[in-house]
């Protein structure tokens, strides 16, 4: 039963990394955070708003 739990936790971390990148956040940082926090990290990512793009064209 322990292997299935580890596979699910790792899959959640990968999903969170993709979700984080979609919100212009560090996928690696959120992957590592997800390994420690699991579903709590997922909740945080869902609640946080998308960050603005860096290096884009500004309307100054």
PDB file of N, CA, C and O in Angstrom:
ATOM      1  N   UNK A   1       0.828  -1.194   0.000  1.00  0.00           N
ATOM      2  CA  UNK A   1       0.000   0.000   0.000  1.00  0.00           C
ATOM      3  C   UNK A   1       0.869   1.253   0.000  1.00  0.00           C
ATOM      4  O   UNK A   1       0.437   2.285  -0.514  1.00  0.00           O
ATOM      5  N   UNK A   2       2.067   1.200   0.554  1.00  0.00           N
ATOM      6  CA  UNK A   2       2.932   2.361   0.625  1.00  0.00           C
ATOM      7  C   UNK A   2       3.378   2.866  -0.741  1.00  0.00           C
ATOM      8  O   UNK A   2       3.537   4.070  -0.939  1.00  0.00           O
ATOM      9  N   UNK A   3       3.581   1.939  -1.691  1.00  0.00           N
ATOM     10  CA  UNK A   3       4.012   2.350  -3.028  1.00  0.00           C
ATOM     11  C   UNK A   3       2.945   3.167  -3.740  1.00  0.00           C
ATOM     12  O   UNK A   3       3.265   4.150  -4.408  1.00  0.00           O
ATOM     13  N   UNK A   4       1.694   2.780  -3.610  1.00  0.00           N
ATOM     14  CA  UNK A   4       0.614   3.517  -4.256  1.00  0.00           C
ATOM     15  C   UNK A   4       0.511   4.933  -3.683  1.00  0.00           C
ATOM     16  O   UNK A   4       0.246   5.894  -4.405  1.00  0.00           O
ATOM     17  N   UNK A   5       0.721   5.033  -2.399  1.00  0.00           N
ATOM     18  CA  UNK A   5       0.674   6.340  -1.735  1.00  0.00           C
ATOM     19  C   UNK A   5       1.785   7.241  -2.260  1.00  0.00           C
ATOM     20  O   UNK A   5       1.549   8.418  -2.532  1.00  0.00           O
ATOM     21  N   UNK A   6       2.992   6.700  -2.404  1.00  0.00           N
ATOM     22  CA  UNK A   6       4.134   7.471  -2.900  1.00  0.00           C
ATOM     23  C   UNK A   6       3.924   7.886  -4.356  1.00  0.00           C
ATOM     24  O   UNK A   6       4.258   9.008  -4.735  1.00  0.00           O
ATOM     25  N   UNK A   7       3.378   6.995  -5.162  1.00  0.00           N
ATOM     26  CA  UNK A   7       3.122   7.321  -6.567  1.00  0.00           C
ATOM     27  C   UNK A   7       2.079   8.436  -6.669  1.00  0.00           C
ATOM     28  O   UNK A   7       2.236   9.357  -7.469  1.00  0.00           O
ATOM     29  N   UNK A   8       1.032   8.359  -5.873  1.00  0.00           N
ATOM     30  CA  UNK A   8       0.003   9.402  -5.878  1.00  0.00           C
ATOM     31  C   UNK A   8       0.548  10.742  -5.418  1.00  0.00           C
ATOM     32  O   UNK A   8       0.215  11.779  -5.990  1.00  0.00           O
ATOM     33  N   UNK A   9       1.384  10.727  -4.385  1.00  0.00           N
ATOM     34  CA  UNK A   9       1.970  11.963  -3.854  1.00  0.00           C
ATOM     35  C   UNK A   9       2.893  12.592  -4.905  1.00  0.00           C
ATOM     36  O   UNK A   9       2.877  13.807  -5.101  1.00  0.00           O
ATOM     37  N   UNK A  10       3.695  11.762  -5.577  1.00  0.00           N
ATOM     38  CA  UNK A  10       4.592  12.256  -6.629  1.00  0.00           C
ATOM     39  C   UNK A  10       3.826  12.799  -7.821  1.00  0.00           C
ATOM     40  O   UNK A  10       4.213  13.811  -8.406  1.00  0.00           O
ATOM     41  N   UNK A  11       2.744  12.130  -8.179  1.00  0.00           N
ATOM     42  CA  UNK A  11       1.908  12.611  -9.282  1.00  0.00           C
ATOM     43  C   UNK A  11       1.286  13.957  -8.937  1.00  0.00           C
ATOM     44  O   UNK A  11       1.226  14.848  -9.785  1.00  0.00           O
ATOM     45  N   UNK A  12       0.827  14.111  -7.716  1.00  0.00           N
ATOM     46  CA  UNK A  12       0.268  15.389  -7.278  1.00  0.00           C
ATOM     47  C   UNK A  12       1.321  16.487  -7.350  1.00  0.00           C
ATOM     48  O   UNK A  12       1.014  17.612  -7.743  1.00  0.00           O
ATOM     49  N   UNK A  13       2.559  16.173  -6.974  1.00  0.00           N
ATOM     50  CA  UNK A  13       3.643  17.161  -7.043  1.00  0.00           C
ATOM     51  C   UNK A  13       3.897  17.587  -8.485  1.00  0.00           C
ATOM     52  O   UNK A  13       4.133  18.766  -8.746  1.00  0.00           O
ATOM     53  N   UNK A  14       3.850  16.643  -9.422  1.00  0.00           N
ATOM     54  CA  UNK A  14       4.031  16.990 -10.839  1.00  0.00           C
ATOM     55  C   UNK A  14       2.880  17.844 -11.358  1.00  0.00           C
ATOM     56  O   UNK A  14       3.098  18.795 -12.108  1.00  0.00           O
ATOM     57  N   UNK A  15       1.675  17.511 -10.966  1.00  0.00           N
ATOM     58  CA  UNK A  15       0.506  18.302 -11.374  1.00  0.00           C
ATOM     59  C   UNK A  15       0.621  19.718 -10.816  1.00  0.00           C
ATOM     60  O   UNK A  15       0.328  20.689 -11.515  1.00  0.00           O
ATOM     61  N   UNK A  16       1.043  19.836  -9.567  1.00  0.00           N
ATOM     62  CA  UNK A  16       1.201  21.155  -8.958  1.00  0.00           C
ATOM     63  C   UNK A  16       2.279  21.973  -9.662  1.00  0.00           C
ATOM     64  O   UNK A  16       2.133  23.187  -9.807  1.00  0.00           O
ATOM     65  N   UNK A  17       3.354  21.328 -10.098  1.00  0.00           N
ATOM     66  CA  UNK A  17       4.408  22.037 -10.832  1.00  0.00           C
ATOM     67  C   UNK A  17       3.851  22.620 -12.126  1.00  0.00           C
ATOM     68  O   UNK A  17       4.147  23.765 -12.470  1.00  0.00           O
ATOM     69  N   UNK A  18       3.052  21.844 -12.839  1.00  0.00           N
ATOM     70  CA  UNK A  18       2.427  22.347 -14.068  1.00  0.00           C
ATOM     71  C   UNK A  18       1.442  23.464 -13.790  1.00  0.00           C
ATOM     72  O   UNK A  18       1.387  24.450 -14.526  1.00  0.00           O
ATOM     73  N   UNK A  19       0.665  23.313 -12.733  1.00  0.00           N
ATOM     74  CA  UNK A  19      -0.286  24.352 -12.349  1.00  0.00           C
ATOM     75  C   UNK A  19       0.445  25.638 -11.984  1.00  0.00           C
ATOM     76  O   UNK A  19       0.008  26.729 -12.350  1.00  0.00           O
ATOM     77  N   UNK A  20       1.546  25.512 -11.271  1.00  0.00           N
ATOM     78  CA  UNK A  20       2.334  26.682 -10.872  1.00  0.00           C
ATOM     79  C   UNK A  20       2.896  27.393 -12.095  1.00  0.00           C
ATOM     80  O   UNK A  20       2.851  28.621 -12.166  1.00  0.00           O
ATOM     81  N   UNK A  21       3.418  26.653 -13.049  1.00  0.00           N
ATOM     82  CA  UNK A  21       3.951  27.273 -14.259  1.00  0.00           C
ATOM     83  C   UNK A  21       2.858  27.982 -15.047  1.00  0.00           C
ATOM     84  O   UNK A  21       3.110  29.017 -15.666  1.00  0.00           O
ATOM     85  N   UNK A  22       1.672  27.444 -15.029  1.00  0.00           N
ATOM     86  CA  UNK A  22       0.545  28.095 -15.696  1.00  0.00           C
ATOM     87  C   UNK A  22       0.156  29.407 -15.040  1.00  0.00           C
ATOM     88  O   UNK A  22      -0.503  30.245 -15.655  1.00  0.00           O
ATOM     89  N   UNK A  23       0.565  29.584 -13.791  1.00  0.00           N
ATOM     90  CA  UNK A  23       0.292  30.828 -13.066  1.00  0.00           C
ATOM     91  C   UNK A  23       1.546  31.685 -12.932  1.00  0.00           C
ATOM     92  O   UNK A  23       1.633  32.544 -12.055  1.00  0.00           O
ATOM     93  N   UNK A  24       2.530  31.438 -13.826  1.00  0.00           N
ATOM     94  CA  UNK A  24       3.792  32.185 -13.866  1.00  0.00           C
ATOM     95  C   UNK A  24       4.563  32.108 -12.554  1.00  0.00           C
ATOM     96  O   UNK A  24       5.140  33.098 -12.106  1.00  0.00           O
ATOM     97  N   UNK A  25       4.570  30.944 -11.951  1.00  0.00           N
ATOM     98  CA  UNK A  25       5.324  30.700 -10.719  1.00  0.00           C
ATOM     99  C   UNK A  25       6.352  29.606 -10.995  1.00  0.00           C
ATOM    100  O   UNK A  25       6.264  28.909 -12.006  1.00  0.00           O
ATOM    101  N   UNK A  26       7.309  29.458 -10.112  1.00  0.00           N
ATOM    102  CA  UNK A  26       8.382  28.485 -10.282  1.00  0.00           C
ATOM    103  C   UNK A  26       7.847  27.059 -10.142  1.00  0.00           C
ATOM    104  O   UNK A  26       7.389  26.657  -9.072  1.00  0.00           O
ATOM    105  N   UNK A  27       7.912  26.309 -11.230  1.00  0.00           N
ATOM    106  CA  UNK A  27       7.455  24.926 -11.190  1.00  0.00           C
ATOM    107  C   UNK A  27       8.308  24.069 -10.273  1.00  0.00           C
ATOM    108  O   UNK A  27       7.782  23.216  -9.559  1.00  0.00           O
ATOM    109  N   UNK A  28       9.626  24.284 -10.282  1.00  0.00           N
ATOM    110  CA  UNK A  28      10.514  23.495  -9.432  1.00  0.00           C
ATOM    111  C   UNK A  28      10.255  23.772  -7.955  1.00  0.00           C
ATOM    112  O   UNK A  28      10.193  22.847  -7.146  1.00  0.00           O
ATOM    113  N   UNK A  29      10.106  25.038  -7.609  1.00  0.00           N
ATOM    114  CA  UNK A  29       9.858  25.386  -6.205  1.00  0.00           C
ATOM    115  C   UNK A  29       8.547  24.771  -5.717  1.00  0.00           C
ATOM    116  O   UNK A  29       8.480  24.244  -4.606  1.00  0.00           O
ATOM    117  N   UNK A  30       7.515  24.840  -6.540  1.00  0.00           N
ATOM    118  CA  UNK A  30       6.225  24.294  -6.145  1.00  0.00           C
ATOM    119  C   UNK A  30       6.230  22.768  -6.170  1.00  0.00           C
ATOM    120  O   UNK A  30       5.506  22.139  -5.398  1.00  0.00           O
ATOM    121  N   UNK A  31       7.031  22.167  -7.041  1.00  0.00           N
ATOM    122  CA  UNK A  31       7.176  20.710  -7.025  1.00  0.00           C
ATOM    123  C   UNK A  31       7.761  20.260  -5.686  1.00  0.00           C
ATOM    124  O   UNK A  31       7.257  19.332  -5.054  1.00  0.00           O
ATOM    125  N   UNK A  32       8.836  20.934  -5.267  1.00  0.00           N
ATOM    126  CA  UNK A  32       9.477  20.578  -4.001  1.00  0.00           C
ATOM    127  C   UNK A  32       8.557  20.861  -2.814  1.00  0.00           C
ATOM    128  O   UNK A  32       8.491  20.073  -1.871  1.00  0.00           O
ATOM    129  N   UNK A  33       7.851  21.988  -2.867  1.00  0.00           N
ATOM    130  CA  UNK A  33       6.908  22.312  -1.791  1.00  0.00           C
ATOM    131  C   UNK A  33       5.787  21.269  -1.735  1.00  0.00           C
ATOM    132  O   UNK A  33       5.317  20.908  -0.656  1.00  0.00           O
ATOM    133  N   UNK A  34       5.373  20.799  -2.890  1.00  0.00           N
ATOM    134  CA  UNK A  34       4.301  19.806  -2.948  1.00  0.00           C
ATOM    135  C   UNK A  34       4.731  18.459  -2.383  1.00  0.00           C
ATOM    136  O   UNK A  34       3.915  17.724  -1.828  1.00  0.00           O
ATOM    137  N   UNK A  35       6.012  18.137  -2.525  1.00  0.00           N
ATOM    138  CA  UNK A  35       6.504  16.898  -1.936  1.00  0.00           C
ATOM    139  C   UNK A  35       6.381  16.941  -0.417  1.00  0.00           C
ATOM    140  O   UNK A  35       6.171  15.914   0.227  1.00  0.00           O
ATOM    141  N   UNK A  36       6.515  18.144   0.150  1.00  0.00           N
ATOM    142  CA  UNK A  36       6.409  18.295   1.601  1.00  0.00           C
ATOM    143  C   UNK A  36       4.969  18.518   2.062  1.00  0.00           C
ATOM    144  O   UNK A  36       4.545  17.965   3.077  1.00  0.00           O
ATOM    145  N   UNK A  37       4.224  19.326   1.318  1.00  0.00           N
ATOM    146  CA  UNK A  37       2.903  19.767   1.774  1.00  0.00           C
ATOM    147  C   UNK A  37       1.730  19.049   1.106  1.00  0.00           C
ATOM    148  O   UNK A  37       0.625  19.031   1.649  1.00  0.00           O
ATOM    149  N   UNK A  38       1.961  18.466  -0.056  1.00  0.00           N
ATOM    150  CA  UNK A  38       0.919  17.718  -0.752  1.00  0.00           C
ATOM    151  C   UNK A  38      -0.312  18.544  -1.085  1.00  0.00           C
ATOM    152  O   UNK A  38      -0.199  19.583  -1.735  1.00  0.00           O
ATOM    153  N   UNK A  39      -1.479  18.101  -0.654  1.00  0.00           N
ATOM    154  CA  UNK A  39      -2.734  18.778  -0.994  1.00  0.00           C
ATOM    155  C   UNK A  39      -2.815  20.224  -0.481  1.00  0.00           C
ATOM    156  O   UNK A  39      -3.548  21.034  -1.048  1.00  0.00           O
ATOM    157  N   UNK A  40      -2.087  20.548   0.559  1.00  0.00           N
ATOM    158  CA  UNK A  40      -2.078  21.937   1.058  1.00  0.00           C
ATOM    159  C   UNK A  40      -1.459  22.856   0.006  1.00  0.00           C
ATOM    160  O   UNK A  40      -1.933  23.974  -0.196  1.00  0.00           O
ATOM    161  N   UNK A  41      -0.407  22.391  -0.663  1.00  0.00           N
ATOM    162  CA  UNK A  41       0.210  23.166  -1.738  1.00  0.00           C
ATOM    163  C   UNK A  41      -0.756  23.329  -2.910  1.00  0.00           C
ATOM    164  O   UNK A  41      -0.801  24.388  -3.535  1.00  0.00           O
ATOM    165  N   UNK A  42      -1.523  22.292  -3.206  1.00  0.00           N
ATOM    166  CA  UNK A  42      -2.518  22.377  -4.278  1.00  0.00           C
ATOM    167  C   UNK A  42      -3.554  23.444  -3.954  1.00  0.00           C
ATOM    168  O   UNK A  42      -3.907  24.253  -4.812  1.00  0.00           O
ATOM    169  N   UNK A  43      -4.032  23.446  -2.736  1.00  0.00           N
ATOM    170  CA  UNK A  43      -5.010  24.446  -2.313  1.00  0.00           C
ATOM    171  C   UNK A  43      -4.427  25.855  -2.448  1.00  0.00           C
ATOM    172  O   UNK A  43      -5.100  26.762  -2.938  1.00  0.00           O
ATOM    173  N   UNK A  44      -3.187  26.037  -2.018  1.00  0.00           N
ATOM    174  CA  UNK A  44      -2.552  27.349  -2.122  1.00  0.00           C
ATOM    175  C   UNK A  44      -2.450  27.793  -3.577  1.00  0.00           C
ATOM    176  O   UNK A  44      -2.723  28.952  -3.888  1.00  0.00           O
ATOM    177  N   UNK A  45      -2.063  26.895  -4.464  1.00  0.00           N
ATOM    178  CA  UNK A  45      -1.953  27.246  -5.885  1.00  0.00           C
ATOM    179  C   UNK A  45      -3.298  27.616  -6.490  1.00  0.00           C
ATOM    180  O   UNK A  45      -3.387  28.525  -7.317  1.00  0.00           O
ATOM    181  N   UNK A  46      -4.328  26.923  -6.083  1.00  0.00           N
ATOM    182  CA  UNK A  46      -5.659  27.218  -6.615  1.00  0.00           C
ATOM    183  C   UNK A  46      -6.137  28.586  -6.133  1.00  0.00           C
ATOM    184  O   UNK A  46      -6.793  29.315  -6.877  1.00  0.00           O
ATOM    185  N   UNK A  47      -5.811  28.929  -4.899  1.00  0.00           N
ATOM    186  CA  UNK A  47      -6.261  30.200  -4.324  1.00  0.00           C
ATOM    187  C   UNK A  47      -5.467  31.389  -4.877  1.00  0.00           C
ATOM    188  O   UNK A  47      -6.037  32.449  -5.137  1.00  0.00           O
ATOM    189  N   UNK A  48      -4.138  31.211  -5.059  1.00  0.00           N
ATOM    190  CA  UNK A  48      -3.292  32.316  -5.524  1.00  0.00           C
ATOM    191  C   UNK A  48      -3.690  32.731  -6.934  1.00  0.00           C
ATOM    192  O   UNK A  48      -4.068  31.903  -7.763  1.00  0.00           O
ATOM    193  N   UNK A  49      -3.594  34.041  -7.184  1.00  0.00           N
ATOM    194  CA  UNK A  49      -3.878  34.553  -8.517  1.00  0.00           C
ATOM    195  C   UNK A  49      -2.665  34.397  -9.410  1.00  0.00           C
ATOM    196  O   UNK A  49      -1.547  34.213  -8.928  1.00  0.00           O
ATOM    197  N   UNK A  50      -2.885  34.471 -10.707  1.00  0.00           N
ATOM    198  CA  UNK A  50      -1.800  34.371 -11.677  1.00  0.00           C
ATOM    199  C   UNK A  50      -0.923  35.612 -11.577  1.00  0.00           C
ATOM    200  O   UNK A  50      -1.429  36.730 -11.484  1.00  0.00           O
ATOM    201  N   UNK A  51       0.396  35.413 -11.595  1.00  0.00           N
ATOM    202  CA  UNK A  51       1.327  36.530 -11.565  1.00  0.00           C
ATOM    203  C   UNK A  51       1.414  37.150 -12.952  1.00  0.00           C
ATOM    204  O   UNK A  51       1.255  36.451 -13.952  1.00  0.00           O
ATOM    205  N   UNK A  52       1.667  38.457 -13.022  1.00  0.00           N
ATOM    206  CA  UNK A  52       1.825  39.082 -14.345  1.00  0.00           C
ATOM    207  C   UNK A  52       3.087  38.568 -15.035  1.00  0.00           C
ATOM    208  O   UNK A  52       4.047  38.174 -14.373  1.00  0.00           O
ATOM    209  N   UNK A  53       3.079  38.575 -16.358  1.00  0.00           N
ATOM    210  CA  UNK A  53       4.233  38.152 -17.141  1.00  0.00           C
ATOM    211  C   UNK A  53       5.373  39.134 -16.945  1.00  0.00           C
ATOM    212  O   UNK A  53       5.152  40.344 -16.894  1.00  0.00           O
ATOM    213  N   UNK A  54       6.596  38.619 -16.835  1.00  0.00           N
ATOM    214  CA  UNK A  54       7.758  39.491 -16.731  1.00  0.00           C
ATOM    215  C   UNK A  54       8.346  39.708 -18.122  1.00  0.00           C
ATOM    216  O   UNK A  54       8.333  38.806 -18.960  1.00  0.00           O
ATOM    217  N   UNK A  55       8.863  40.919 -18.359  1.00  0.00           N
ATOM    218  CA  UNK A  55       9.497  41.213 -19.632  1.00  0.00           C
ATOM    219  C   UNK A  55       8.527  41.464 -20.763  1.00  0.00           C
ATOM    220  O   UNK A  55       8.926  41.474 -21.928  1.00  0.00           O
ATOM    221  N   UNK A  56       7.281  41.663 -20.449  1.00  0.00           N
ATOM    222  CA  UNK A  56       6.287  41.940 -21.482  1.00  0.00           C
ATOM    223  C   UNK A  56       6.283  43.417 -21.866  1.00  0.00           C
ATOM    224  O   UNK A  56       7.049  44.216 -21.328  1.00  0.00           O
ATOM    225  N   UNK A  57       5.432  43.750 -22.781  1.00  0.00           N
ATOM    226  CA  UNK A  57       5.288  45.134 -23.217  1.00  0.00           C
ATOM    227  C   UNK A  57       4.418  45.876 -22.221  1.00  0.00           C
ATOM    228  O   UNK A  57       3.331  45.417 -21.870  1.00  0.00           O
ATOM    229  N   UNK A  58       4.902  47.032 -21.764  1.00  0.00           N
ATOM    230  CA  UNK A  58       4.173  47.826 -20.774  1.00  0.00           C
ATOM    231  C   UNK A  58       3.534  49.035 -21.442  1.00  0.00           C
ATOM    232  O   UNK A  58       4.050  49.545 -22.437  1.00  0.00           O
ATOM    233  N   UNK A  59       2.430  49.486 -20.904  1.00  0.00           N
ATOM    234  CA  UNK A  59       1.737  50.676 -21.406  1.00  0.00           C
ATOM    235  C   UNK A  59       2.153  51.909 -20.628  1.00  0.00           C
ATOM    236  O   UNK A  59       1.316  52.553 -19.995  1.00  0.00           O
ATOM    237  N   UNK A  60       3.449  52.251 -20.667  1.00  0.00           N
ATOM    238  CA  UNK A  60       3.938  53.420 -19.918  1.00  0.00           C
ATOM    239  C   UNK A  60       3.723  54.687 -20.691  1.00  0.00           C
ATOM    240  O   UNK A  60       4.073  55.767 -20.215  1.00  0.00           O
TER     241      UNK A  60
END
